[in-house]
Amino acid sequence: MSSRTSAGVDRLRADSFGRWLVTIAAIAIGVVLASVHWAGLFVGGALCGLVSVSFGRALLAGAGFGALVWLVFAVELLLAGSFGAYLLMGQAFAVSVVLPIVAATLAAAVKGLVPN
């Protein structure tokens, strides 16, 4: 990363309001991408992790993003009237709940590659 880019990222992390705006944009981009392709979980998780202040917060942001994506999915099923059948799927239900959270959290771990 160039020093110019690094300075911009440092400035963004120091400004709480700007960081919130970028985090909301990252969440919006990730949710839209995740609604059309599973790779959106990784993109959204990584974006949420990169704008976080610390590695621990990045992991929490990734987990939160994954949970939000699952909630959006659950609401879509609820609106379609198939949420009850989804709950009865057993192990497939459990995997579909855990997978977005784990994938987004792992993607947010990219924060560990970027120096503070």
A tleap script that builds the chain and sets N, CA, C and O, in Angstrom:
source leaprc.protein.ff14SB
mol = sequence {
  NMET SER SER ARG THR SER ALA GLY VAL ASP
  ARG LEU ARG ALA ASP SER PHE GLY ARG TRP
  LEU VAL THR ILE ALA ALA ILE ALA ILE GLY
  VAL VAL LEU ALA SER VAL HIE TRP ALA GLY
  LEU PHE VAL GLY GLY ALA LEU CYS GLY LEU
  VAL SER VAL SER PHE GLY ARG ALA LEU LEU
  ALA GLY ALA GLY PHE GLY ALA LEU VAL TRP
  LEU VAL PHE ALA VAL GLU LEU LEU LEU ALA
  GLY SER PHE GLY ALA TYR LEU LEU MET GLY
  GLN ALA PHE ALA VAL SER VAL VAL LEU PRO
  ILE VAL ALA ALA THR LEU ALA ALA ALA VAL
  LYS GLY LEU VAL PRO CASN
}
set mol.1.N position { 0.851 -1.157 0.000 }
set mol.1.CA position { 0.000 0.000 0.000 }
set mol.1.C position { 0.900 1.223 0.000 }
set mol.1.O position { 1.874 1.274 0.750 }
set mol.2.N position { 0.590 2.200 -0.822 }
set mol.2.CA position { 1.421 3.396 -0.889 }
set mol.2.C position { 1.205 4.244 0.359 }
set mol.2.O position { 0.221 4.081 1.081 }
set mol.3.N position { 2.149 5.151 0.594 }
set mol.3.CA position { 2.042 5.999 1.780 }
set mol.3.C position { 0.845 6.938 1.669 }
set mol.3.O position { 0.243 7.310 2.676 }
set mol.4.N position { 0.504 7.318 0.441 }
set mol.4.CA position { -0.649 8.202 0.229 }
set mol.4.C position { -1.949 7.472 0.596 }
set mol.4.O position { -2.815 8.027 1.272 }
set mol.5.N position { -2.067 6.233 0.143 }
set mol.5.CA position { -3.250 5.437 0.465 }
set mol.5.C position { -3.302 5.145 1.953 }
set mol.5.O position { -4.365 5.221 2.569 }
set mol.6.N position { -2.157 4.810 2.529 }
set mol.6.CA position { -2.090 4.518 3.954 }
set mol.6.C position { -2.503 5.733 4.781 }
set mol.6.O position { -3.197 5.594 5.788 }
set mol.7.N position { -2.078 6.919 4.360 }
set mol.7.CA position { -2.455 8.134 5.082 }
set mol.7.C position { -3.959 8.369 4.999 }
set mol.7.O position { -4.577 8.800 5.972 }
set mol.8.N position { -4.549 8.085 3.840 }
set mol.8.CA position { -5.995 8.245 3.690 }
set mol.8.C position { -6.773 7.279 4.555 }
set mol.8.O position { -7.779 7.648 5.160 }
set mol.9.N position { -6.307 6.036 4.618 }
set mol.9.CA position { -6.970 5.032 5.454 }
set mol.9.C position { -6.820 5.397 6.928 }
set mol.9.O position { -7.768 5.246 7.699 }
set mol.10.N position { -5.646 5.875 7.327 }
set mol.10.CA position { -5.440 6.288 8.721 }
set mol.10.C position { -6.362 7.447 9.090 }
set mol.10.O position { -6.926 7.475 10.184 }
set mol.11.N position { -6.510 8.402 8.174 }
set mol.11.CA position { -7.398 9.538 8.408 }
set mol.11.C position { -8.849 9.059 8.553 }
set mol.11.O position { -9.594 9.547 9.402 }
set mol.12.N position { -9.226 8.110 7.719 }
set mol.12.CA position { -10.583 7.566 7.770 }
set mol.12.C position { -10.835 6.851 9.094 }
set mol.12.O position { -11.899 7.009 9.692 }
set mol.13.N position { -9.873 6.077 9.548 }
set mol.13.CA position { -10.044 5.348 10.810 }
set mol.13.C position { -10.090 6.293 12.004 }
set mol.13.O position { -10.710 5.976 13.019 }
set mol.14.N position { -9.443 7.446 11.895 }
set mol.14.CA position { -9.437 8.404 12.997 }
set mol.14.C position { -10.764 9.151 13.089 }
set mol.14.O position { -11.160 9.572 14.176 }
set mol.15.N position { -11.457 9.321 11.955 }
set mol.15.CA position { -12.722 10.048 11.914 }
set mol.15.C position { -13.874 9.069 12.122 }
set mol.15.O position { -14.166 8.251 11.250 }
set mol.16.N position { -14.519 9.156 13.272 }
set mol.16.CA position { -15.576 8.205 13.619 }
set mol.16.C position { -16.761 8.288 12.659 }
set mol.16.O position { -17.280 7.255 12.234 }
set mol.17.N position { -17.195 9.494 12.314 }
set mol.17.CA position { -18.340 9.659 11.422 }
set mol.17.C position { -18.036 9.123 10.030 }
set mol.17.O position { -18.865 8.436 9.432 }
set mol.18.N position { -16.862 9.432 9.517 }
set mol.18.CA position { -16.467 8.931 8.198 }
set mol.18.C position { -16.356 7.416 8.180 }
set mol.18.O position { -16.730 6.771 7.201 }
set mol.19.N position { -15.843 6.853 9.261 }
set mol.19.CA position { -15.718 5.394 9.357 }
set mol.19.C position { -17.097 4.737 9.352 }
set mol.19.O position { -17.287 3.692 8.730 }
set mol.20.N position { -18.057 5.348 10.044 }
set mol.20.CA position { -19.420 4.811 10.041 }
set mol.20.C position { -20.030 4.867 8.646 }
set mol.20.O position { -20.689 3.922 8.213 }
set mol.21.N position { -19.810 5.975 7.945 }
set mol.21.CA position { -20.352 6.085 6.585 }
set mol.21.C position { -19.766 5.020 5.665 }
set mol.21.O position { -20.486 4.390 4.890 }
set mol.22.N position { -18.461 4.827 5.758 }
set mol.22.CA position { -17.807 3.826 4.910 }
set mol.22.C position { -18.253 2.419 5.314 }
set mol.22.O position { -18.416 1.554 4.454 }
set mol.23.N position { -18.449 2.188 6.595 }
set mol.23.CA position { -18.922 0.880 7.052 }
set mol.23.C position { -20.328 0.600 6.534 }
set mol.23.O position { -20.618 -0.516 6.102 }
set mol.24.N position { -21.196 1.593 6.572 }
set mol.24.CA position { -22.555 1.420 6.049 }
set mol.24.C position { -22.515 1.150 4.551 }
set mol.24.O position { -23.260 0.309 4.049 }
set mol.25.N position { -21.645 1.863 3.835 }
set mol.25.CA position { -21.501 1.610 2.394 }
set mol.25.C position { -20.973 0.198 2.144 }
set mol.25.O position { -21.433 -0.482 1.227 }
set mol.26.N position { -20.015 -0.243 2.950 }
set mol.26.CA position { -19.465 -1.598 2.802 }
set mol.26.C position { -20.540 -2.645 3.060 }
set mol.26.O position { -20.615 -3.650 2.352 }
set mol.27.N position { -21.363 -2.415 4.060 }
set mol.27.CA position { -22.453 -3.348 4.361 }
set mol.27.C position { -23.443 -3.395 3.207 }
set mol.27.O position { -23.874 -4.472 2.796 }
set mol.28.N position { -23.802 -2.231 2.687 }
set mol.28.CA position { -24.762 -2.185 1.577 }
set mol.28.C position { -24.219 -2.906 0.348 }
set mol.28.O position { -24.932 -3.685 -0.284 }
set mol.29.N position { -22.967 -2.649 0.013 }
set mol.29.CA position { -22.346 -3.314 -1.140 }
set mol.29.C position { -22.308 -4.823 -0.915 }
set mol.29.O position { -22.643 -5.599 -1.810 }
set mol.30.N position { -21.903 -5.228 0.272 }
set mol.30.CA position { -21.811 -6.653 0.577 }
set mol.30.C position { -23.148 -7.363 0.545 }
set mol.30.O position { -23.245 -8.477 0.030 }
set mol.31.N position { -24.188 -6.734 1.092 }
set mol.31.CA position { -25.512 -7.369 1.102 }
set mol.31.C position { -26.044 -7.511 -0.321 }
set mol.31.O position { -26.619 -8.542 -0.670 }
set mol.32.N position { -25.855 -6.481 -1.139 }
set mol.32.CA position { -26.308 -6.564 -2.533 }
set mol.32.C position { -25.561 -7.675 -3.264 }
set mol.32.O position { -26.173 -8.478 -3.968 }
set mol.33.N position { -24.242 -7.723 -3.097 }
set mol.33.CA position { -23.463 -8.770 -3.762 }
set mol.33.C position { -23.816 -10.159 -3.235 }
set mol.33.O position { -23.900 -11.114 -4.008 }
set mol.34.N position { -24.022 -10.274 -1.929 }
set mol.34.CA position { -24.351 -11.580 -1.350 }
set mol.34.C position { -25.740 -12.054 -1.763 }
set mol.34.O position { -26.019 -13.253 -1.735 }
set mol.35.N position { -26.601 -11.133 -2.142 }
set mol.35.CA position { -27.937 -11.555 -2.571 }
set mol.35.C position { -27.929 -12.147 -3.976 }
set mol.35.O position { -28.882 -12.816 -4.375 }
set mol.36.N position { -26.853 -11.901 -4.730 }
set mol.36.CA position { -26.774 -12.475 -6.078 }
set mol.36.C position { -25.701 -13.554 -6.206 }
set mol.36.O position { -25.761 -14.375 -7.121 }
set mol.37.N position { -24.717 -13.562 -5.295 }
set mol.37.CA position { -23.654 -14.572 -5.369 }
set mol.37.C position { -23.029 -14.737 -3.988 }
set mol.37.O position { -22.894 -13.771 -3.236 }
set mol.38.N position { -22.651 -15.968 -3.664 }
set mol.38.CA position { -22.084 -16.238 -2.343 }
set mol.38.C position { -20.766 -15.518 -2.108 }
set mol.38.O position { -20.401 -15.296 -0.954 }
set mol.39.N position { -20.040 -15.145 -3.152 }
set mol.39.CA position { -18.769 -14.436 -2.973 }
set mol.39.C position { -18.977 -13.064 -2.335 }
set mol.39.O position { -18.034 -12.475 -1.806 }
set mol.40.N position { -20.200 -12.558 -2.382 }
set mol.40.CA position { -20.505 -11.298 -1.718 }
set mol.40.C position { -20.285 -11.361 -0.220 }
set mol.40.O position { -20.031 -10.336 0.413 }
set mol.41.N position { -20.380 -12.562 0.361 }
set mol.41.CA position { -20.076 -12.720 1.788 }
set mol.41.C position { -18.624 -12.363 2.072 }
set mol.41.O position { -18.321 -11.708 3.069 }
set mol.42.N position { -17.730 -12.799 1.189 }
set mol.42.CA position { -16.308 -12.512 1.373 }
set mol.42.C position { -16.000 -11.048 1.095 }
set mol.42.O position { -15.215 -10.429 1.814 }
set mol.43.N position { -16.609 -10.496 0.064 }
set mol.43.CA position { -16.377 -9.085 -0.271 }
set mol.43.C position { -16.878 -8.191 0.858 }
set mol.43.O position { -16.152 -7.311 1.322 }
set mol.44.N position { -18.103 -8.408 1.298 }
set mol.44.CA position { -18.661 -7.597 2.375 }
set mol.44.C position { -17.910 -7.756 3.683 }
set mol.44.O position { -17.662 -6.772 4.381 }
set mol.45.N position { -17.544 -8.985 4.022 }
set mol.45.CA position { -16.781 -9.213 5.248 }
set mol.45.C position { -15.423 -8.538 5.210 }
set mol.45.O position { -14.988 -7.946 6.198 }
set mol.46.N position { -14.749 -8.627 4.063 }
set mol.46.CA position { -13.437 -7.990 3.928 }
set mol.46.C position { -13.555 -6.474 4.000 }
set mol.46.O position { -12.742 -5.821 4.654 }
set mol.47.N position { -14.558 -5.909 3.335 }
set mol.47.CA position { -14.734 -4.456 3.381 }
set mol.47.C position { -15.041 -3.982 4.793 }
set mol.47.O position { -14.501 -2.970 5.240 }
set mol.48.N position { -15.899 -4.701 5.494 }
set mol.48.CA position { -16.206 -4.329 6.883 }
set mol.48.C position { -14.975 -4.457 7.775 }
set mol.48.O position { -14.766 -3.640 8.672 }
set mol.49.N position { -14.170 -5.471 7.530 }
set mol.49.CA position { -12.963 -5.660 8.326 }
set mol.49.C position { -11.903 -4.609 8.063 }
set mol.49.O position { -11.223 -4.161 8.986 }
set mol.50.N position { -11.761 -4.213 6.808 }
set mol.50.CA position { -10.708 -3.260 6.457 }
set mol.50.C position { -10.931 -1.876 7.051 }
set mol.50.O position { -9.962 -1.173 7.336 }
set mol.51.N position { -12.170 -1.470 7.244 }
set mol.51.CA position { -12.413 -0.137 7.797 }
set mol.51.C position { -12.461 -0.140 9.319 }
set mol.51.O position { -12.655 0.911 9.931 }
set mol.52.N position { -12.288 -1.296 9.937 }
set mol.52.CA position { -12.314 -1.385 11.399 }
set mol.52.C position { -11.019 -0.861 11.998 }
set mol.52.O position { -9.972 -0.843 11.351 }
set mol.53.N position { -11.117 -0.437 13.243 }
set mol.53.CA position { -9.969 0.154 13.934 }
set mol.53.C position { -8.953 -0.902 14.357 }
set mol.53.O position { -7.747 -0.673 14.266 }
set mol.54.N position { -9.430 -2.053 14.818 }
set mol.54.CA position { -8.526 -3.088 15.311 }
set mol.54.C position { -8.921 -4.441 14.727 }
set mol.54.O position { -9.982 -4.587 14.121 }
set mol.55.N position { -8.056 -5.415 14.920 }
set mol.55.CA position { -8.313 -6.756 14.401 }
set mol.55.C position { -9.529 -7.390 15.077 }
set mol.55.O position { -10.347 -8.029 14.415 }
set mol.56.N position { -9.646 -7.215 16.371 }
set mol.56.CA position { -10.788 -7.767 17.098 }
set mol.56.C position { -12.110 -7.180 16.627 }
set mol.56.O position { -13.095 -7.895 16.447 }
set mol.57.N position { -12.115 -5.874 16.432 }
set mol.57.CA position { -13.332 -5.230 15.931 }
set mol.57.C position { -13.623 -5.648 14.498 }
set mol.57.O position { -14.783 -5.725 14.094 }
set mol.58.N position { -12.581 -5.917 13.735 }
set mol.58.CA position { -12.780 -6.384 12.361 }
set mol.58.C position { -13.484 -7.731 12.357 }
set mol.58.O position { -14.400 -7.956 11.567 }
set mol.59.N position { -13.056 -8.628 13.241 }
set mol.59.CA position { -13.704 -9.940 13.323 }
set mol.59.C position { -15.161 -9.815 13.764 }
set mol.59.O position { -16.033 -10.514 13.248 }
set mol.60.N position { -15.419 -8.923 14.716 }
set mol.60.CA position { -16.800 -8.700 15.150 }
set mol.60.C position { -17.641 -8.091 14.034 }
set mol.60.O position { -18.806 -8.450 13.862 }
set mol.61.N position { -17.050 -7.170 13.277 }
set mol.61.CA position { -17.775 -6.566 12.153 }
set mol.61.C position { -18.094 -7.614 11.096 }
set mol.61.O position { -19.185 -7.611 10.526 }
set mol.62.N position { -17.152 -8.503 10.834 }
set mol.62.CA position { -17.400 -9.572 9.872 }
set mol.62.C position { -18.504 -10.505 10.330 }
set mol.62.O position { -19.371 -10.882 9.541 }
set mol.63.N position { -18.477 -10.880 11.601 }
set mol.63.CA position { -19.526 -11.758 12.135 }
set mol.63.C position { -20.884 -11.064 12.094 }
set mol.63.O position { -21.895 -11.683 11.762 }
set mol.64.N position { -20.901 -9.792 12.430 }
set mol.64.CA position { -22.149 -9.029 12.363 }
set mol.64.C position { -22.676 -8.918 10.945 }
set mol.64.O position { -23.880 -9.012 10.711 }
set mol.65.N position { -21.766 -8.717 10.000 }
set mol.65.CA position { -22.177 -8.659 8.597 }
set mol.65.C position { -22.762 -9.994 8.152 }
set mol.65.O position { -23.795 -10.028 7.483 }
set mol.66.N position { -22.113 -11.083 8.516 }
set mol.66.CA position { -22.628 -12.406 8.158 }
set mol.66.C position { -24.001 -12.667 8.758 }
set mol.66.O position { -24.872 -13.232 8.097 }
set mol.67.N position { -24.198 -12.261 10.005 }
set mol.67.CA position { -25.505 -12.430 10.645 }
set mol.67.C position { -26.566 -11.587 9.945 }
set mol.67.O position { -27.704 -12.026 9.780 }
set mol.68.N position { -26.193 -10.383 9.537 }
set mol.68.CA position { -27.137 -9.527 8.818 }
set mol.68.C position { -27.534 -10.141 7.476 }
set mol.68.O position { -28.705 -10.101 7.096 }
set mol.69.N position { -26.571 -10.704 6.765 }
set mol.69.CA position { -26.879 -11.351 5.489 }
set mol.69.C position { -27.835 -12.517 5.710 }
set mol.69.O position { -28.768 -12.711 4.931 }
set mol.70.N position { -27.609 -13.294 6.765 }
set mol.70.CA position { -28.524 -14.398 7.038 }
set mol.70.C position { -29.913 -13.874 7.376 }
set mol.70.O position { -30.909 -14.455 6.942 }
set mol.71.N position { -30.002 -12.785 8.144 }
set mol.71.CA position { -31.307 -12.216 8.479 }
set mol.71.C position { -32.044 -11.736 7.233 }
set mol.71.O position { -33.256 -11.921 7.116 }
set mol.72.N position { -31.316 -11.122 6.305 }
set mol.72.CA position { -31.934 -10.693 5.043 }
set mol.72.C position { -32.472 -11.906 4.293 }
set mol.72.O position { -33.578 -11.869 3.754 }
set mol.73.N position { -31.690 -12.976 4.262 }
set mol.73.CA position { -32.125 -14.213 3.617 }
set mol.73.C position { -33.373 -14.776 4.295 }
set mol.73.O position { -34.309 -15.204 3.620 }
set mol.74.N position { -33.386 -14.775 5.626 }
set mol.74.CA position { -34.531 -15.297 6.371 }
set mol.74.C position { -35.781 -14.463 6.109 }
set mol.74.O position { -36.876 -15.013 5.989 }
set mol.75.N position { -35.631 -13.155 6.021 }
set mol.75.CA position { -36.777 -12.290 5.724 }
set mol.75.C position { -37.301 -12.564 4.318 }
set mol.75.O position { -38.512 -12.576 4.097 }
set mol.76.N position { -36.391 -12.784 3.365 }
set mol.76.CA position { -36.826 -13.124 2.005 }
set mol.76.C position { -37.645 -14.416 2.010 }
set mol.76.O position { -38.674 -14.503 1.340 }
set mol.77.N position { -37.191 -15.410 2.760 }
set mol.77.CA position { -37.943 -16.664 2.858 }
set mol.77.C position { -39.283 -16.459 3.561 }
set mol.77.O position { -40.293 -17.046 3.170 }
set mol.78.N position { -39.287 -15.634 4.587 }
set mol.78.CA position { -40.521 -15.351 5.316 }
set mol.78.C position { -41.540 -14.678 4.407 }
set mol.78.O position { -42.720 -15.029 4.422 }
set mol.79.N position { -41.088 -13.718 3.623 }
set mol.79.CA position { -41.988 -13.028 2.699 }
set mol.79.C position { -42.490 -13.953 1.596 }
set mol.79.O position { -43.601 -13.780 1.093 }
set mol.80.N position { -41.677 -14.930 1.223 }
set mol.80.CA position { -42.086 -15.886 0.191 }
set mol.80.C position { -42.990 -16.981 0.751 }
set mol.80.O position { -43.582 -17.748 -0.008 }
set mol.81.N position { -43.096 -17.055 2.078 }
set mol.81.CA position { -43.954 -18.051 2.701 }
set mol.81.C position { -43.314 -19.419 2.866 }
set mol.81.O position { -44.017 -20.400 3.109 }
set mol.82.N position { -42.001 -19.503 2.739 }
set mol.82.CA position { -41.340 -20.807 2.841 }
set mol.82.C position { -40.388 -20.904 4.035 }
set mol.82.O position { -39.530 -21.786 4.075 }
set mol.83.N position { -40.537 -20.007 4.999 }
set mol.83.CA position { -39.644 -20.028 6.156 }
set mol.83.C position { -39.879 -21.259 7.028 }
set mol.83.O position { -38.931 -21.813 7.584 }
set mol.84.N position { -41.119 -21.685 7.151 }
set mol.84.CA position { -41.432 -22.878 7.948 }
set mol.84.C position { -40.756 -24.119 7.401 }
set mol.84.O position { -40.193 -24.907 8.160 }
set mol.85.N position { -40.807 -24.297 6.089 }
set mol.85.CA position { -40.141 -25.447 5.465 }
set mol.85.C position { -38.630 -25.344 5.633 }
set mol.85.O position { -37.946 -26.355 5.797 }
set mol.86.N position { -38.116 -24.124 5.592 }
set mol.86.CA position { -36.679 -23.894 5.780 }
set mol.86.C position { -36.239 -24.340 7.173 }
set mol.86.O position { -35.183 -24.955 7.325 }
set mol.87.N position { -37.038 -24.034 8.180 }
set mol.87.CA position { -36.696 -24.431 9.552 }
set mol.87.C position { -36.675 -25.945 9.729 }
set mol.87.O position { -35.956 -26.458 10.586 }
set mol.88.N position { -37.448 -26.655 8.934 }
set mol.88.CA position { -37.546 -28.112 9.062 }
set mol.88.C position { -36.476 -28.862 8.279 }
set mol.88.O position { -36.507 -30.091 8.228 }
set mol.89.N position { -35.540 -28.159 7.672 }
set mol.89.CA position { -34.535 -28.813 6.825 }
set mol.89.C position { -33.409 -29.471 7.609 }
set mol.89.O position { -32.554 -30.122 7.008 }
set mol.90.N position { -33.380 -29.326 8.914 }
set mol.90.CA position { -32.400 -30.026 9.740 }
set mol.90.C position { -30.987 -29.490 9.589 }
set mol.90.O position { -30.729 -28.312 9.832 }
set mol.91.N position { -30.072 -30.368 9.184 }
set mol.91.CA position { -28.666 -29.987 9.085 }
set mol.91.C position { -28.433 -28.913 8.028 }
set mol.91.O position { -27.557 -28.065 8.195 }
set mol.92.N position { -29.193 -28.938 6.958 }
set mol.92.CA position { -29.047 -27.904 5.931 }
set mol.92.C position { -29.387 -26.533 6.505 }
set mol.92.O position { -28.761 -25.534 6.149 }
set mol.93.N position { -30.370 -26.486 7.388 }
set mol.93.CA position { -30.711 -25.238 8.069 }
set mol.93.C position { -29.544 -24.761 8.927 }
set mol.93.O position { -29.170 -23.589 8.878 }
set mol.94.N position { -28.972 -25.668 9.710 }
set mol.94.CA position { -27.860 -25.303 10.595 }
set mol.94.C position { -26.661 -24.798 9.801 }
set mol.94.O position { -26.042 -23.801 10.173 }
set mol.95.N position { -26.335 -25.477 8.718 }
set mol.95.CA position { -25.198 -25.059 7.888 }
set mol.95.C position { -25.466 -23.694 7.272 }
set mol.95.O position { -24.564 -22.859 7.198 }
set mol.96.N position { -26.696 -23.460 6.831 }
set mol.96.CA position { -27.006 -22.183 6.188 }
set mol.96.C position { -27.033 -21.021 7.171 }
set mol.96.O position { -26.930 -19.865 6.761 }
set mol.97.N position { -27.169 -21.309 8.450 }
set mol.97.CA position { -27.089 -20.258 9.465 }
set mol.97.C position { -25.633 -19.954 9.796 }
set mol.97.O position { -25.251 -18.790 9.914 }
set mol.98.N position { -24.828 -20.986 9.943 }
set mol.98.CA position { -23.437 -20.819 10.373 }
set mol.98.C position { -22.536 -20.329 9.240 }
set mol.98.O position { -21.639 -19.518 9.473 }
set mol.99.N position { -22.762 -20.803 8.036 }
set mol.99.CA position { -21.861 -20.513 6.918 }
set mol.99.C position { -21.676 -19.024 6.626 }
set mol.99.O position { -20.531 -18.602 6.464 }
set mol.100.N position { -22.719 -18.203 6.547 }
set mol.100.CA position { -22.483 -16.786 6.269 }
set mol.100.C position { -21.684 -16.090 7.368 }
set mol.100.O position { -20.864 -15.215 7.088 }
set mol.101.N position { -21.924 -16.477 8.604 }
set mol.101.CA position { -21.211 -15.841 9.713 }
set mol.101.C position { -19.733 -16.214 9.681 }
set mol.101.O position { -18.870 -15.352 9.845 }
set mol.102.N position { -19.442 -17.485 9.472 }
set mol.102.CA position { -18.047 -17.940 9.423 }
set mol.102.C position { -17.326 -17.359 8.208 }
set mol.102.O position { -16.191 -16.897 8.329 }
set mol.103.N position { -17.966 -17.376 7.047 }
set mol.103.CA position { -17.322 -16.872 5.828 }
set mol.103.C position { -17.009 -15.387 5.942 }
set mol.103.O position { -15.910 -14.959 5.588 }
set mol.104.N position { -17.955 -14.600 6.429 }
set mol.104.CA position { -17.721 -13.163 6.552 }
set mol.104.C position { -16.673 -12.858 7.621 }
set mol.104.O position { -15.885 -11.925 7.466 }
set mol.105.N position { -16.658 -13.636 8.700 }
set mol.105.CA position { -15.650 -13.428 9.746 }
set mol.105.C position { -14.254 -13.758 9.225 }
set mol.105.O position { -13.300 -13.028 9.495 }
set mol.106.N position { -14.134 -14.849 8.483 }
set mol.106.CA position { -12.836 -15.188 7.891 }
set mol.106.C position { -12.385 -14.122 6.898 }
set mol.106.O position { -11.201 -13.793 6.834 }
set mol.107.N position { -13.314 -13.590 6.133 }
set mol.107.CA position { -12.958 -12.538 5.183 }
set mol.107.C position { -12.521 -11.272 5.910 }
set mol.107.O position { -11.623 -10.569 5.443 }
set mol.108.N position { -13.140 -10.977 7.038 }
set mol.108.CA position { -12.767 -9.793 7.808 }
set mol.108.C position { -11.376 -9.930 8.409 }
set mol.108.O position { -10.759 -8.931 8.779 }
set mol.109.N position { -10.880 -11.155 8.510 }
set mol.109.CA position { -9.533 -11.374 9.043 }
set mol.109.C position { -8.460 -10.805 8.126 }
set mol.109.O position { -7.285 -10.781 8.495 }
set mol.110.N position { -8.842 -10.347 6.940 }
set mol.110.CA position { -7.893 -9.688 6.042 }
set mol.110.C position { -7.313 -8.438 6.714 }
set mol.110.O position { -6.252 -7.955 6.319 }
set mol.111.N position { -8.000 -7.925 7.713 }
set mol.111.CA position { -7.507 -6.776 8.479 }
set mol.111.C position { -6.138 -7.076 9.087 }
set mol.111.O position { -5.329 -6.167 9.271 }
set mol.112.N position { -5.880 -8.333 9.395 }
set mol.112.CA position { -4.590 -8.712 9.961 }
set mol.112.C position { -3.437 -8.547 8.987 }
set mol.112.O position { -2.280 -8.505 9.406 }
set mol.113.N position { -3.730 -8.452 7.696 }
set mol.113.CA position { -2.684 -8.262 6.691 }
set mol.113.C position { -2.311 -6.805 6.497 }
set mol.113.O position { -1.273 -6.496 5.911 }
set mol.114.N position { -3.165 -5.900 6.993 }
set mol.114.CA position { -2.948 -4.468 6.805 }
set mol.114.C position { -2.374 -3.890 8.093 }
set mol.114.O position { -2.951 -4.087 9.162 }
set mol.115.N position { -1.256 -3.186 8.015 }
set mol.115.CA position { -0.696 -2.603 9.239 }
set mol.115.C position { -1.595 -1.495 9.779 }
set mol.115.O position { -2.272 -0.803 9.018 }
set mol.116.N position { -1.591 -1.337 11.103 }
set mol.116.CA position { -2.412 -0.279 11.717 }
set mol.116.C position { -1.861 1.035 11.403 }
set mol.116.O position { -2.409 2.053 11.828 }
savepdb mol mol.pdb
quit
